[in-house]
Structure formats: structure tokens, C-alpha cells
Amino acid sequence: MDYIDFCKKYYATTKIPINLLLGTAGKYSTIGELFSVEPLTDYPVLAGGPNPSIHFYSSEIIYGCICIEETDYVIILGPIFECPVTPSQINLFMQESAVPAAYREQIVEFLYTIPTTSRLHLARHLSLLHLILNRKNADIPEILEISFGNTVNRNSHNVKQFIENKENEELHSTHYMELELYEHIRNGNPKKLADFLKSTPLNLNEKKLAKSPLRQAKNIFISTVTNVGMIGAIPGGVDVERTYHLMDMYIQECEQLQTLKEINDLQYQMLFDFCEKAGETHIPSGISADIYACMNYIRSHTNEAIRLEDVAAHIDRSTSFIAKKFKSELGFNPGAYISRCKLEEAKSLLTFTEKSLTEISNYLCYSSQAHFQTAFKKKYGMTPRQYRNKTQQI
């Protein structure tokens, strides 16, 4: 078997760094190939033990080790992190690997691409490799047993780190400010959000998520947009799929930016975008779980010919029950809400796509383009074409 080719394909499939040794000499490493540096020649984690096995470098960086029997080859999986990588782990890794300082920025970016992997999942990877390379089954509990003794050390380290942060006043102090921020987005009132941001400028940089300032800003943005979507937008009534789409879109855009100012500007744009979306689909407080589920279903199926029977079947209730609950809790019937959601979707399609009126009408399952245009003008006081011309010029 070509073990180097195997290692390359394994990384391409799993995104877990992999290293190949012949005795103690490094023959291949993912990092070595990506950054054109020499493979490591000394792995401090190799301290013997069963095959395969799990080892720790400090209490935070994990490696998996498997010896290829009847050869002098050894495969090392890692570094692996059980939680999102921290600056202290990056420093430990840089010290361990002795990678030239000129590569630090790229290495930091690379470490953030490694999927967080628990010891259990690492044991499963090792078990699979053992089966492929040595044609033997490995007992996962036995692989894990060697790592259990490190739990005490890990807990001790975490306590010491917390105490050190507390003494240095490095604890997160933005918790209540963030909760208020998400509440403004959930309520869907851009004016109140603007007033809040004027009096309380964003200071989310207290979270230490990276060593590089640019990577730090990007990681904070990703954390913020995720919380805004999950804590603010979805509870505020924004469709789940639409929220995830927006989160993905903003994260992808952020990753392309190269200055802190661009990221900061995008963050404010993102906050107001989610706030406005929540305002468009605001759910009154005190709404029942049944009606909330119906509203979510309707917003997620605007591209279908939704019937009252479909909505009722979604929560296993009768049509009369749904109609009565909609009227008593929201003040209008399900048909009116279906129409409202379709027209809100139409506004987005008119503004952000080049779909023709016929295509939009068909996509939203109107009986005809004329019906779509009539409903749109009745709701917004202008035709779809007039709305498109107005919003696309802004």
C-alpha cells in the first residue's frame, strides 16, 4: 500500500490532520504538505502503550496513534481538539511543532478548519484505521481507557485557567448586553435597535477566540450571527430555513473580507437585516405552541399551494380548530396569513432576484399572474413591477 497516498486521501475525506512516520523519521504530514515545511521528526506523544492508542500533548491537544504492524510505519492523527481551538492551544501547538514564525498566520487559519472531535470519535477513527491497515478489530472502550486518566489533569487545568482569568479580570462581561441586543432583534424594531447601539456600542471583542486580529474579528462575527439567528430571529418569527440561509450567507461574505472595518460594517448591517426580518414576521407574545407551529409551517411552504387541511394535518388538529385559534389569537384567519407570507416572499424575490413576474407567480403557486399582481397591489398599494423598480434603485 502507498501509505503517503492513503494519508492524503484520509485527510481529504475527514479534514483531520494526519502524519506518517517511518520509525521516528517524519515521512509525510498534512501541515508539511500544505505549508511546504518539513514533517515533524519528534512526536512527544509517542510514549508507548497499546495499539491503537490516544495520547495528550498537555491537557488540551489530543493525538491518536496507530502502528502499522509488520512495518516500521506509524500513523499519527492530530492535532485534535475536543472544543473550538483557543489561543493557548495555538501557542502550545506552535511550540510543539516548531513551525517557522512566518507561517503562523496560515497555521492559525488551518487549525480553525480542524473539526472538533471527541475522544470517542477519535477512538472510532483509530478503530477503523486499525481494521483497514492491520485487519484487526480494536475495542473502542480499551482505546478510550488510556485517555481516562487524563480527565483529572484536564479538569485541574480548566480550574486553574478560570482562576487565572478571574484574577486578570478577563471574564466575559458582555452577557447582559448581548441578551438585550438579541431581545431587540427578536422584537423586530429597528429604531429601538439603533437607539440601543448608539448608547451601547458593540464590544464583543472581549471574547478571546483567536490570536490573529482578523481571525478574531471573523470568529466573533460567526459567533454573533449564530446567536442573532438562534436567539433573536427564529424566536422572533423568522422562518428557520430563511434564518439559516441568512446566517450562511453572512458568514461566507465575512470570510471574504480582509479588513476589520469591513467586518465591523457587515456586522451592523447583519444586525439590522435580522431585526427587520423579525419585524416583518413578528409573532405576538403569548401565542400558543399550536399556532406558532402552524405559522412556521406556512412560512416554510410559501412555494406550495398551501391548504388549510395541510396546516391542520401538520399539527394533527382539525381545520375548525386551526381557524378558531388563528382568529382568537391573531385576529385573522389562516388564509390571510398564507397570503401575507407569500407576498412577503414576493417582495424579496422582486428585490433580490431577476425572476420574471410569471416565474414569481408560478413559484408562489398563484392561480395566475393577474391574481398575483392584484393581491400584491391590494396589499402594498403598488404593482410588483413598480415595487421592483423602487427597491432595486435603492
C-alpha positions as CSV (number, residue, x, y, z in Angstrom):
1,M,0.0,0.0,0.0
2,D,1.1,3.5,-0.8
3,Y,0.8,4.9,2.8
4,I,1.5,8.5,1.8
5,D,-1.3,8.4,-0.8
6,F,-3.5,6.8,1.9
7,C,-2.8,9.7,4.3
8,K,-3.6,12.3,1.7
9,K,-6.9,10.7,0.9
10,Y,-7.8,10.2,4.6
11,Y,-7.3,13.9,5.3
12,A,-9.2,14.9,2.2
13,T,-12.1,12.8,3.4
14,T,-12.1,13.7,7.2
15,K,-10.2,17.0,7.4
16,I,-8.4,15.5,10.4
17,P,-4.6,16.2,10.1
18,I,-2.6,13.0,9.6
19,N,1.1,12.3,9.9
20,L,3.2,9.3,8.7
21,L,6.4,8.3,10.4
22,L,8.9,5.6,9.5
23,G,10.4,4.8,12.8
24,T,10.9,8.3,14.3
25,A,11.5,10.0,10.9
26,G,8.7,12.1,9.5
27,K,7.7,10.9,6.0
28,Y,4.5,12.9,5.5
29,S,2.3,15.4,7.3
30,T,-0.7,17.3,6.3
31,I,0.7,20.6,7.6
32,G,4.0,19.8,5.9
33,E,2.3,19.4,2.6
34,L,0.0,22.4,2.9
35,F,2.7,24.8,4.0
36,S,5.8,23.3,2.5
37,V,7.6,22.8,5.7
38,E,9.5,19.7,6.8
39,P,7.4,17.0,8.6
40,L,8.0,16.8,12.3
41,T,10.7,14.3,13.4
42,D,9.8,14.2,17.1
43,Y,6.4,13.4,18.5
44,P,6.4,13.8,22.2
45,V,3.1,11.9,22.4
46,L,4.6,8.6,21.5
47,A,5.2,7.1,24.9
48,G,4.2,3.5,24.1
49,G,1.0,1.8,25.0
50,P,-1.5,-0.4,23.3
51,N,-2.1,-0.3,19.5
52,P,-4.0,1.8,18.7
53,S,-3.9,4.5,21.4
54,I,-4.8,8.0,22.4
55,H,-2.2,10.4,23.8
56,F,-2.3,14.0,25.1
57,Y,0.2,16.8,24.5
58,S,-0.5,19.0,27.6
59,S,-4.1,18.5,28.7
60,E,-5.7,20.1,25.7
61,I,-4.3,18.8,22.4
62,I,-5.1,15.2,21.5
63,Y,-3.3,12.8,19.2
64,G,-4.3,9.3,18.0
65,C,-1.5,6.8,17.3
66,I,-1.6,3.6,15.3
67,C,1.3,1.4,14.4
68,I,1.1,-0.5,11.1
69,E,2.1,-4.0,12.1
70,E,4.9,-5.8,10.4
71,T,6.3,-2.5,9.3
72,D,8.1,0.4,10.9
73,Y,5.4,2.8,9.9
74,V,3.3,4.8,12.5
75,I,0.3,7.0,11.7
76,I,-0.5,9.9,14.0
77,L,-3.9,11.6,13.8
78,G,-3.8,15.2,15.1
79,P,-3.7,17.7,16.5
80,I,-7.3,17.2,17.5
81,F,-9.3,19.5,19.8
82,E,-12.4,18.5,21.7
83,C,-13.6,22.1,21.8
84,P,-13.1,25.1,19.5
85,V,-9.5,25.9,19.4
86,T,-8.2,28.6,21.8
87,P,-5.2,30.9,21.7
88,S,-3.4,29.0,24.4
89,Q,-3.8,25.7,22.4
90,I,-2.5,27.5,19.3
91,N,0.6,28.6,21.3
92,L,1.1,25.1,22.6
93,F,0.9,23.6,19.1
94,M,3.3,26.2,17.7
95,Q,5.8,25.4,20.4
96,E,5.4,21.7,19.9
97,S,5.6,21.7,16.1
98,A,8.4,24.3,15.8
99,V,6.8,25.7,12.6
100,P,8.6,28.8,11.4
101,A,7.0,32.1,12.6
102,A,6.5,33.2,9.1
103,Y,3.8,30.5,8.7
104,R,2.0,31.4,11.9
105,E,-1.0,33.2,10.3
106,Q,-1.6,30.4,7.9
107,I,-1.2,27.8,10.6
108,V,-3.8,29.6,12.8
109,E,-6.2,29.6,9.9
110,F,-5.6,25.9,9.3
111,L,-6.2,25.0,13.0
112,Y,-9.6,26.6,12.8
113,T,-10.6,24.3,10.0
114,I,-10.0,21.1,12.0
115,P,-13.4,19.7,13.1
116,T,-13.8,19.4,16.8
117,T,-13.6,15.7,17.7
118,S,-14.4,14.0,20.9
119,R,-12.2,11.2,22.3
120,L,-15.0,8.8,21.4
121,H,-15.0,9.8,17.8
122,L,-11.2,9.7,17.7
123,A,-11.3,6.2,19.1
124,R,-13.7,5.3,16.3
125,H,-11.3,6.7,13.7
126,L,-8.5,4.7,15.2
127,S,-10.6,1.5,15.2
128,L,-11.4,2.0,11.5
129,L,-7.8,2.6,10.6
130,H,-6.7,-0.5,12.6
131,L,-9.2,-2.6,10.7
132,I,-8.0,-1.2,7.3
133,L,-4.3,-1.2,8.0
134,N,-3.9,-4.2,10.3
135,R,-7.0,-6.2,9.5
136,K,-7.8,-6.4,13.2
137,N,-10.7,-5.2,15.3
138,A,-10.0,-2.7,18.1
139,D,-12.1,-2.5,21.2
140,I,-13.2,1.2,21.5
141,P,-13.5,1.1,25.3
142,E,-10.0,-0.2,25.5
143,I,-8.7,2.6,23.3
144,L,-10.5,5.1,25.5
145,E,-9.3,3.6,28.7
146,I,-5.8,5.1,28.3
147,S,-7.3,8.6,28.0
148,F,-9.5,8.5,31.1
149,G,-6.6,9.1,33.4
150,N,-6.1,12.5,31.8
151,T,-9.5,13.7,32.8
152,V,-8.3,14.8,36.2
153,N,-5.4,16.7,34.7
154,R,-7.7,18.4,32.2
155,N,-10.2,19.4,34.9
156,S,-7.4,20.7,37.1
157,H,-6.1,22.8,34.2
158,N,-9.5,24.2,33.4
159,V,-10.0,25.3,37.1
160,K,-6.6,26.9,37.1
161,Q,-7.3,28.7,33.8
162,F,-10.6,30.1,35.1
163,I,-9.0,31.3,38.3
164,E,-6.2,33.0,36.3
165,N,-8.7,34.7,34.0
166,K,-10.7,35.9,37.0
167,E,-7.6,37.3,38.7
168,N,-6.7,39.1,35.5
169,E,-10.3,40.4,35.0
170,E,-10.6,38.5,31.7
171,L,-14.1,37.1,32.3
172,H,-16.8,37.9,29.7
173,S,-18.7,40.9,30.8
174,T,-20.9,41.4,27.8
175,H,-23.5,38.7,28.7
176,Y,-26.4,41.1,29.7
177,M,-25.6,43.5,26.9
178,E,-25.8,40.7,24.4
179,L,-29.1,39.4,25.8
180,E,-30.6,42.9,25.4
181,L,-29.2,43.0,21.8
182,Y,-30.9,39.7,20.9
183,E,-34.1,40.9,22.5
184,H,-34.3,44.0,20.3
185,I,-33.8,41.8,17.2
186,R,-36.4,39.3,18.4
187,N,-38.9,42.2,18.9
188,G,-38.2,43.3,15.3
189,N,-37.9,47.1,16.0
190,P,-35.0,48.6,14.0
191,K,-35.5,52.0,15.7
192,K,-35.1,50.6,19.2
193,L,-32.1,48.6,18.0
194,A,-30.5,51.7,16.6
195,D,-31.1,53.6,19.8
196,F,-29.6,50.7,21.8
197,L,-26.4,50.6,19.6
198,K,-25.9,54.3,19.9
199,S,-26.0,54.2,23.7
200,T,-24.2,50.8,23.9
201,P,-21.6,50.3,21.2
202,L,-20.8,46.7,20.4
203,N,-17.9,45.5,22.5
204,L,-17.9,41.8,21.6
205,N,-14.2,41.7,21.2
206,E,-13.9,40.7,24.9
207,K,-14.3,37.1,23.8
208,K,-10.8,35.8,23.0
209,L,-11.3,33.5,20.1
210,A,-8.1,33.8,18.1
211,K,-4.6,35.2,18.1
212,S,-4.8,37.0,14.7
213,P,-6.9,40.2,14.9
214,L,-8.5,39.4,11.6
215,R,-9.3,35.9,12.5
216,Q,-10.5,37.1,15.9
217,A,-12.9,39.5,14.2
218,K,-14.2,36.8,11.9
219,N,-14.7,34.3,14.7
220,I,-16.6,36.9,16.7
221,F,-18.8,37.7,13.7
222,I,-19.6,34.0,13.2
223,S,-20.4,33.6,16.9
224,T,-22.6,36.8,16.8
225,V,-24.5,35.9,13.7
226,T,-25.2,32.4,15.0
227,N,-26.6,33.8,18.3
228,V,-28.6,36.5,16.5
229,G,-30.2,33.9,14.3
230,M,-30.9,31.3,17.0
231,I,-31.7,33.6,20.0
232,G,-33.1,36.6,18.2
233,A,-34.5,35.9,14.7
234,I,-36.1,32.5,15.0
235,P,-37.9,33.2,18.3
236,G,-38.9,36.5,16.7
237,G,-40.8,34.6,14.0
238,V,-38.3,34.5,11.1
239,D,-38.6,31.2,9.2
240,V,-36.0,28.7,10.3
241,E,-34.8,27.9,6.8
242,R,-34.6,31.6,5.9
243,T,-32.6,32.3,9.1
244,Y,-30.1,29.5,8.4
245,H,-29.8,30.8,4.8
246,L,-29.0,34.3,6.0
247,M,-26.6,33.1,8.6
248,D,-24.7,31.1,5.9
249,M,-24.7,34.0,3.5
250,Y,-23.3,36.4,6.1
251,I,-20.6,34.0,7.3
252,Q,-19.5,33.4,3.7
253,E,-19.4,37.1,3.0
254,C,-17.4,37.8,6.2
255,E,-14.8,35.1,5.3
256,Q,-14.0,37.1,2.1
257,L,-13.3,40.4,3.9
258,Q,-9.8,41.5,4.6
259,T,-10.1,44.5,7.0
260,L,-11.5,44.9,10.5
261,K,-13.6,47.9,9.3
262,E,-15.3,45.8,6.6
263,I,-16.2,43.2,9.2
264,N,-17.5,45.7,11.6
265,D,-19.7,47.4,9.0
266,L,-21.0,44.0,7.9
267,Q,-21.8,43.1,11.5
268,Y,-24.1,46.2,11.9
269,Q,-25.7,45.5,8.5
270,M,-26.4,41.9,9.6
271,L,-28.0,43.0,12.9
272,F,-30.4,45.4,11.2
273,D,-31.2,42.8,8.5
274,F,-32.2,40.2,11.0
275,C,-34.1,42.8,13.1
276,E,-36.1,43.9,10.0
277,K,-36.9,40.3,9.1
278,A,-38.2,39.7,12.6
279,G,-40.3,42.8,12.3
280,E,-41.8,41.6,9.1
281,T,-42.9,38.3,10.6
282,H,-43.3,39.3,14.3
283,I,-45.0,36.8,16.5
284,P,-47.1,38.3,19.3
285,S,-46.1,37.3,22.8
286,G,-48.3,34.7,24.5
287,I,-49.0,32.8,21.3
288,S,-49.8,29.1,21.7
289,A,-47.5,26.4,20.6
290,D,-50.0,25.1,18.1
291,I,-50.3,28.4,16.3
292,Y,-46.6,29.0,16.4
293,A,-46.0,25.6,14.7
294,C,-48.7,26.5,12.1
295,M,-47.0,29.8,11.3
296,N,-43.6,28.2,11.0
297,Y,-45.1,25.6,8.6
298,I,-46.8,28.3,6.4
299,R,-43.6,30.4,6.2
300,S,-41.6,27.3,5.2
301,H,-44.0,26.3,2.4
302,T,-44.7,29.6,0.6
303,N,-43.7,27.9,-2.7
304,E,-46.5,25.4,-2.4
305,A,-50.3,25.6,-2.8
306,I,-50.9,25.5,1.0
307,R,-54.4,24.5,2.0
308,L,-56.0,24.8,5.5
309,E,-56.1,21.0,5.6
310,D,-52.3,20.9,5.1
311,V,-51.7,23.2,8.0
312,A,-54.1,21.3,10.3
313,A,-52.5,18.0,9.4
314,H,-49.1,19.4,10.3
315,I,-50.1,19.6,14.0
316,D,-52.7,16.8,13.8
317,R,-55.6,19.1,14.5
318,S,-58.9,19.8,12.8
319,T,-59.4,22.6,10.3
320,S,-62.1,24.2,12.5
321,F,-59.7,24.2,15.5
322,I,-57.0,25.9,13.5
323,A,-59.4,28.5,12.1
324,K,-60.7,29.3,15.5
325,K,-57.3,29.5,17.2
326,F,-56.0,31.8,14.4
327,K,-58.9,34.2,14.8
328,S,-58.8,34.3,18.6
329,E,-55.0,34.6,18.9
330,L,-54.1,36.6,15.8
331,G,-57.3,38.4,14.8
332,F,-57.3,37.0,11.2
333,N,-57.8,33.7,9.5
334,P,-55.2,31.2,8.2
335,G,-55.8,32.2,4.6
336,A,-54.9,35.8,5.3
337,Y,-51.6,34.7,6.9
338,I,-50.8,32.4,4.0
339,S,-51.4,35.3,1.6
340,R,-49.2,37.6,3.8
341,C,-46.3,35.2,3.8
342,K,-46.4,34.6,0.1
343,L,-46.5,38.4,-0.6
344,E,-43.6,39.0,1.8
345,E,-41.6,36.3,-0.1
346,A,-42.6,38.0,-3.4
347,K,-41.1,41.3,-2.1
348,S,-37.7,39.5,-1.6
349,L,-37.8,37.8,-4.9
350,L,-38.6,41.1,-6.7
351,T,-35.8,42.9,-4.9
352,F,-33.0,40.3,-4.9
353,T,-33.6,38.2,-7.9
354,E,-34.2,38.7,-11.7
355,K,-37.1,36.3,-11.8
356,S,-39.9,37.5,-14.1
357,L,-43.4,38.2,-12.7
358,T,-44.6,35.0,-14.3
359,E,-41.8,33.0,-12.6
360,I,-42.5,34.5,-9.2
361,S,-46.2,34.0,-9.6
362,N,-45.7,30.3,-10.5
363,Y,-43.1,29.8,-7.8
364,L,-45.5,31.1,-5.1
365,C,-48.3,28.9,-6.6
366,Y,-50.7,31.7,-7.5
367,S,-53.5,30.7,-9.9
368,S,-52.4,33.3,-12.4
369,Q,-50.0,36.2,-12.8
370,A,-53.1,38.5,-12.8
371,H,-54.2,37.1,-9.4
372,F,-50.6,37.7,-8.0
373,Q,-50.5,41.3,-9.3
374,T,-53.9,42.1,-7.9
375,A,-53.1,40.7,-4.5
376,F,-49.8,42.5,-4.4
377,K,-51.2,45.9,-5.3
378,K,-54.1,45.5,-2.8
379,K,-51.6,44.8,0.0
380,Y,-48.8,47.3,-0.8
381,G,-50.5,50.0,-3.0
382,M,-48.3,49.4,-6.0
383,T,-47.8,46.8,-8.6
384,P,-45.0,44.2,-8.4
385,R,-43.1,45.9,-11.2
386,Q,-43.4,49.3,-9.5
387,Y,-42.1,47.8,-6.3
388,R,-39.1,46.1,-8.1
389,N,-38.2,49.4,-9.8
390,K,-38.4,51.2,-6.5
391,T,-36.4,48.8,-4.4
392,Q,-33.7,47.9,-6.9
393,Q,-32.8,51.6,-7.3
394,I,-32.1,51.9,-3.6
